[in-house]
Amino acid sequence: MKSGLAADLSGVVGARHILDKDDVAGRSPGWNPDNLRAACLVRPRTTDEVAAVLRLCHERGQTVVPQAGLTGLVRGASTAPGDLILSMERMNAVREIDNANRTMTVEAGVTLQAAQEAADAAGLFLPLDLAARGSCTIGGNIATNAGGNRVIRYGMTRENILGLEAVLADGTVLSSMNRMIKNNAGYDLKHLFIGSEGTLGIVTLAVLRLREQPLSRLTALAALESFQAIASFLKHMDRSLGGGLSAFEVMWREFYEAVATVVRPHSPPLPFGHAYYVVVEFLGADEDADRARFEAALEQAFDAGLLADAVLASSSTQAREIWDIRDQSEHAESASGPTVTFDVSLPIGAMEDYVAKVQGELAAQGRRPGCFVFGHLGDGNLHFMVPAEPGSDTDRHAVEAVVYGHLEPLRGSVSAEHGIGLEKKAWLGHSRTPEELAVMRTLKRALDPRGILNPGKVFDA
């Protein structure tokens, strides 16, 4: 770390909120070691403290890596030994809930689950939902524009943010704490920071858009035998539920069987052996009427020959058991060993052929069995978990070349919802034109001229 900086930082946040490199390295053995190589870790409590820290770092050219829940999958929070980690863990307060305007103001370090629970306690609903809800933070969700399970109805994180406050690299505080849905007064600057992965500024506060609490939540698990049936089933359910469809999650057979074997070893919700399994969620306003409507839609799908089997959860416990199979993807690795995870998006009509090509080429490489496919198909997002040799960059690159190589002609995205970080930087050109990348670099140079914010992530400036 730059000479004299530690003493100056102590004057800002207090000495006990600065951890040296040895304390950082031993902080938690469960964390990725790449996140713990740093000169020090600083824990500010307010936006003013974040601004003062960045001002000092900017003056001295000290690189800064923001960290939040550390649930990302693309090494977006990885550090080098000389970096300063800016941890948002102490900025974890829910500041305000406005019932009339249906907004919530939170600090960046608030976990998604805490924000969801605060909204629920106020009789409102925060629809953003991820499997990592208990650990991921709102600031991290904003920095990566996180997606999750309900994008088909409520959109990505971006669509759930009305305003935010961010600190630029030089310590300038940009407060754009808009609370209105409609505000067309010039550039909407919050979008510069949503999805920027901490490379343009550090988000410290956010105004979240809340909705009215659903009065009914219905969950079903369906089994289907063809991809064409899945596409037809999606259209049928969305139309039949009149816009109430909130999740449509598809699991290929191998994924469902691998995870259900761990989560529900003796009594899976549906028998093994079907080609595809789909989790369908319907959020509505009348429990009895909505259940009847949901059941009727499922029966119509049976009559049309779309479904091979289905089960409708009769309680919140059963619904959670169904969702656990979709959410607990880490159990798939117990069936296959180490895997590389991918997060892509592409048109639904191209998915079946794309998956077949990817799986066929991976099999031709002689890989051990266990290529798992699942995802938020309702919004065009698929995840792959592909067996690969642990720690082998060569093996990983061979897998990436297959997954991304077949994606490029479809003009799909190498990152549907996880971001770019370091993992996907080499492949960003598959999804962004040279002109787009040039504008990104222009923005980076304008807002962070000394290149201190999360250096090396997303693209090389």
C-alpha positions, 0 to 999 in steps of 0.5 A: 500500500502507498506510503502513509496511506494507512495512517490517513485512512485510520483518520477516516474510518478508525484504526479498528476498521482497517485490517492488514494483509495478514488479517485479511488473508485469514479472515474466512477459510471458506472464501475464495483465496483470490478475494483475500490477497490485499494490502489491507481491507477498509470498512467505511460506515457512511458515504462520506467515509467512502468518499474520503477513502477514495479521495485518498486512494485517487491522490496516491494511485492506490487500486481499490476493489469493492467487496460485498457478499462475495457470492459472484461467480466470475471473479469480479471481486478478486484482488492482487496483493497490492490492492485495497479492499473496500468492504461494504459490510458495515453499511447494512441499514435499511434506512426507510420504507415509504408505503405510499410510494412503495419504495425502500432506501437501503445501504449497499451492504444490506443483504437481499434477504434482509431487504426482502424481509423488511419489505414483507414486514411492511406489507410490501414485496421486493420481487428480486430473488436469487438463490444466494439471497442470504449472503448477496447484498443489494450493492453487489446486486446493483453492481452486477445487475443480478437477475434471478428467478423472477426476471420474466415478470419483474425484470433484472435488478435494473428494473427494480432500482429507482435511484442510487448514490455512488462515489466516483474514483476521485471521491465525488459523491453523485447522489441520484436518489430518485424516488419516482417511477417516471423521471425523464429529466436528462440522462438517467445516470444511475444506469452507469453504475448498474452492471458496471461491476464497481469499475465506474464508481462505488454504490453506497445507497439505493432506492428500491422499487417495491410492489404490493405483497402477492396474496397468493403464491402457487408453485408447480413442477411439471415434466415434459418430453420435448423442448418444443413442448417447453416452448409451447408450455411457456406461452400457454402458461403466460397467456392463461395466467394473464401476466401472473407468471412470475417464474419459469425455470427449466432443468434438463433431466441430468440436473434434476436427477443429480440434485433431487438425489441429494435434496429429496433422496427418497421422495423426489416431487416427480419421478426420474426419467423425463427429459425436462422438468419445469418449475412454474410460479404464479403470484396472484391476488386471490388464493382460491380463484388463483388455484382454480385458474392455475389448475385449469391451466395445467389441465389444459396443458395435459389435454394438449399433450404438453405435459407428461406429469405435474405436481402442484404444491399444496403448502409453502413447505412443498413449494420450498422443496420444489424450489430447493431442487432448482436453487441448490445447484451445487449438489450437481457437483457431488455427482460429477466432480469439479465443474466450470459454470456458465451463464448465457442467454440466447433466443428460446427458439435456438436453445435446443439446437445450441445445447445439442451442439455444445453437449455433442462437442464436449462429449467428443472431447472425451469429457467424463459424463455430467454436463448439467443444463438448467436455467431461467428459460422464461427470460432466455437464460441458461446455465451450464455446469461442465466437468473440467480439470480443477485448476487447469486454465487450458482445460477451462479454455477448451470448454469456454471455446465450445460454449461461447463459440456456438453462442457467437453466431446467435448473437447471444450473451456470454453473461446473462446475469453474473457479469464479466469480472475476470472469467469472461473478459476474454470473451466479451467481444463475442457479445459486444461490438468493437464500437460498444467496447470503445464507448465503454473504455471512454466512460472508464477513462472519464470517470476513473482516469487513474484506473484505480477502481476494480482494475482489470475487470470487465475489459482492459482499459 
